[in-house]
Amino acid sequence: MSGLLINVVETALALVLAPGLVGTIRWLKARLQNRRGAPAWQPYLELRKLFAKEVVVSRNASWLFRVAPFVVFAATVAVTFLVPFLAVPLPFDVVGDLLVVVYLLLLATFVLALAGLDPGSAFGGMGASREMTVAALAEPTLALAIFALALGAGSTNLGQIVSRTLAHPAAVVSPGHLLAFAALFIVTLAETGRLPIDNPATHLELTMIHEAMILEYSGRYLALIEWAAALKLLVFFSLLANLFVPWGVAVALTPAALAVAAGSLVLKLALLAAAVAVLETRVAKLRLFRVPELLSVSFVLALLAVTSAFLLR
């Protein structure tokens, strides 16, 4: 099977699995809270409903408001071509690395923040301001955490990082590896709007970050943004799963190896979803002014990871 075909299959698989991952977390949280909850496939039904609904746009909105959902969705989909979901190496490894992934994610965040400001609503401006505050601390931490792994691999290419970890499994329990995992896990919670940074299940004005920016959206625009948010969660979970625990990732492009890789990916995603569900059930949302403190801790952990990886090379 050609590498290019595998890349396309990986992206299609990510698009299909992303809403289910969000639904699984919601279902697990409901069960842990002794509620029946919606089924895990509820996000698919919500997307279908949104795509069928009429789009309502504010009179104050410009062309940016209409273009932003497509840019956010396209940028997030582009990231899926660069993240190793099933196999390494792949054709897009030569054109994308850590820096490209970070900047594509930042592009989606920046455009969505501009779209939140565009209609001139108070909620949109508040959410955009908070989102950029979080991004200013989270994006450098993301780059540093993965760079700690790149030092050992000698490359910022994500596929090569996975290959190097597979070749040297002892690196998984190294101090730099563990510190980088902790830093990236905190960043994952911040970038995907999970507790204790943000609460995806609320619309209270004092707690909203992501939801505040998209209150003006409806119909297919909202569907694209919600799908991109679910895809972003899948991307971060895949980075945690395959960069730090890469066993199961296929190094040969054969049907058997790819089937094992797909099963391994689903298992890792399920474990991470369970961990996030338990965490969100056990902790409360932080006060807004305490969020930078937590993100600063993650930045220090990433910096220590880089230092450790440099000293132990």
Order of alpha helices (4+ residues) and beta strands (2+ residues): alpha-alpha-alpha-alpha-alpha-alpha-alpha-alpha-alpha-alpha-alpha
